[in-house]
Amino acid sequence: MPETNFNFDVLPERRGTGSIKWERFPEYTPFWVADMDFASPDCVVEALHRRVDHGVFGYAAAHTGLIESVLDYLSTMHGVEADEKDLVHLPGMVLALSLACRALCEPGDQVMINSPVYYPFFKVPADAEAELIDVPFTRDETTWRFDWDAMEAAVTPRTRILILCNPQNPLGRAFSEEEIQQLADFCERHDLVLLSDEIHCDLILEDDQPHYSALKLPESFQKRLIILMAPSKTYNIAGLGYSFAVIRDPELRRKFNSARGCTVPEINALAMYAAEAAYRDGEPWRRDLIEYLRGNRDLLAEFIRNEIPVLKIHEHAATYLYWIDCTELDVSSPVQFFAQEAGVFLTDGTPFGSSRHVRFNFGCPREHMLEGLQAMKAAVDRKLASI
Ligand SMILES: Cc1ncc(COP(=O)(O)O)c(C=O)c1O
């Protein structure tokens, strides 16, 4: 039984609302950028109404209710205790990745990432004139893994940061405790800071693969740890702009903050009230969302395996994003193929590190998702019939 009355089957009209997803390429049906085609939970919308009704929107600071709800969320959802002073409130996540690079790298230093990965990971080192070291994941029949030997071979004394995306966008992996510990060991041996982007951590679809936050690593590791979290993906409030870092080490926190210069704007007053409400009262909605997304994910995987077998997929445990291998489709640009032949706009894998992949966003009503998949199947069938 659902815990809330929320109807995930309703597709909101988003055209004409200033939506990047729906309005940037209006001629196609969008399954690309990472926001969901669901309204946010009532608790969030009501909190926004209350704040709007106040009518005054001057510069805003993180208020007590927000701080309490973030600390409580960390404790109840992730089993980690943090202190108010460990929190750095921010108007977004990507800017925090950039801040960390600028705080910790001199020109010519290096930042390690593992691709395929969310495309700004490739770009933020350049903000610090640092060099990128990409050590791609390896793939077996079912999943993707860190290439530990290649990472050992690639790391140098100039490497300062390893940026982790956990759960992983676009691979849909939730890394295990063992993998995070192995990463921590790698960072410790090579004197790296672990910059852990955990924005998708409340979107785990497999109960037996719970999120293992890097915040659970031992006390001795905290001096080399910056974690980033946000309610934005889970509660579909990315357009409001609020995220936070947890940095327990005072010196690391000072360095991170001092890299701000004049580059970081104040946080949107409404965003912080939405975040407070999401973390404090949104959990029943989130549980229903997870059930719904799991149903979509299973249907999508079954559809692709049975109806479009030329596309290849691997196991998926987290996020509402599915990484699809189009190698055997044998087209020069899969994203253009599906746009032109199916009228469906997906995320291009190229800036994530693979031009042979597309990413399908299944955070939407089921019927709508199926229409997109049917259109993709018809386009693939036509192509295969013409060979
Ligand atoms: C892993 C990851 N980090 C960060 C972001 C973006 O965060 P923000 O919009 O707060 O910069 C996304 C959005 O898709 C993401 O997938």
The ligand as an SDF file (V2000), in Angstrom:
LIG
                    3D

 16 16  0  0  0  0  0  0  0  0999 V2000
   26.2270   13.3720   -9.7600 C   0  0  0  0  0  0  0  0  0  0  0  0
   25.6310   14.7360   -9.8990 C   0  0  0  0  0  0  0  0  0  0  0  0
   26.1790   15.7700   -9.2530 N   0  0  0  0  0  0  0  0  0  0  0  0
   25.6670   17.0160   -9.3410 C   0  0  0  0  0  0  0  0  0  0  0  0
   24.5550   17.2680  -10.1200 C   0  0  0  0  0  0  0  0  0  0  0  0
   24.0310   18.6800  -10.2640 C   0  0  0  0  0  0  0  0  0  0  0  0
   23.9030   19.3270   -9.0770 O   0  0  0  0  0  0  0  0  0  0  0  0
   23.5790   20.9090   -9.0660 P   0  0  0  0  0  0  0  0  0  0  0  0
   22.4420   21.1020  -10.0260 O   0  0  0  0  0  0  0  0  0  0  0  0
   23.2000   21.1610   -7.6500 O   0  0  0  0  0  0  0  0  0  0  0  0
   24.8050   21.6150   -9.4790 O   0  0  0  0  0  0  0  0  0  0  0  0
   23.9510   16.2170  -10.8080 C   0  0  0  0  0  0  0  0  0  0  0  0
   22.7740   16.4610  -11.6760 C   0  0  0  0  0  0  0  0  0  0  0  0
   22.3710   15.6280  -12.4470 O   0  0  0  0  0  0  0  0  0  0  0  0
   24.4900   14.9160  -10.6910 C   0  0  0  0  0  0  0  0  0  0  0  0
   23.9470   13.8680  -11.3140 O   0  0  0  0  0  0  0  0  0  0  0  0
  1  2  1  0
  2  3  1  0
  2 15  2  0
  3  4  2  0
  4  5  1  0
  5  6  1  0
  5 12  2  0
  6  7  1  0
  7  8  1  0
  8  9  2  0
  8 10  1  0
  8 11  1  0
 12 13  1  0
 12 15  1  0
 13 14  2  0
 15 16  1  0
M  END
$$$$
